[in-house]
Amino acid sequence: MIRFLLLLLMAFASATAVATDADRTVSAVQFPKGKSSIVITGSIEGRRYIDYRLRAGAGQTLNVSLTGSNGANYFNLLPPGSNDAAMAIGELNGNRFSGLLPDDGLYTIRVFLMRSAARRNETSNFKLSVAITGKPLKPVSAKVDAVIPGTPFHARTTAPCEPAYSAVRECEVWVIRRGYDGTATVELRWANDSKQPAKLRILFIKGEPVAADVSPPMTFTRTERGWQVIFNGDVRFEVPEPLVFGG
């Protein structure tokens, strides 16, 4: 649990090394025609930062690497809907990421200077490499498997959980089925101190959890009811089997 909290705090501290939205530049990643990769060059100074945004689908593989002239120049990868919580922290990953994406949506690659360098108004010239491979895993059509009105989800339930920073012991579990072989995006939600519920998303492929949108490492065990998904050894979420397989 301690390491999980430290990772989350590091992700938050990295993101808040930048000051305000006035320092933020948003740029869409646009691949050259017929290509699925690009190398972007740029520069940042002080508290200024750049959010590179690209749309991708569950099951695709995203590859990101960053090199900068300043050793305090890093990137964080933010999942769809996140303002600061990162699913990959460049400082911990050697400024590289390669992994499956758990959900459809707009992903953000945030390029910034760490707080100490930002306060000194340092600069960095950087090179950011971005590539997407693989085909997205499309949701099962609502004509075949009805969705909950007003949502992209096919079903929801509740299940035991032990999230970090919380005394909550039951979470909402939502699912977007991408087949009937145990391939799905599962979204777990629980109450916290903010107005919006905390959440994380896990991609299942053929009955096995393979990717999540948080940075701590993930393991899982099979249970009589489904899966117990574990982050960093002691943050646990139960996912019922019928929710994922449907039928």
Secondary structure, 3 states (H helix, E strand, C coil): CHHHHHHHHHHHHHHCCCCCHHHEEEEECCCCCCCCEEEEEEEEECCCEEEEEEEECCCCEEEEEEEECCCCEEEEEECCCCCCCCCEECCCCCCEEEEECCCCEEEEEEEEECHHHHHCCCEEEEEEEEEEECCCCCCCCCCCCCCCCCCCCCEEEEEEEECCCCCCCEEEEEEEECCCCCCEEEEEEECCCCCCCEEEEEEEECCEEEEECCCCCEEEEECCCEEEEEECCCEEEEEEHHHHHCC
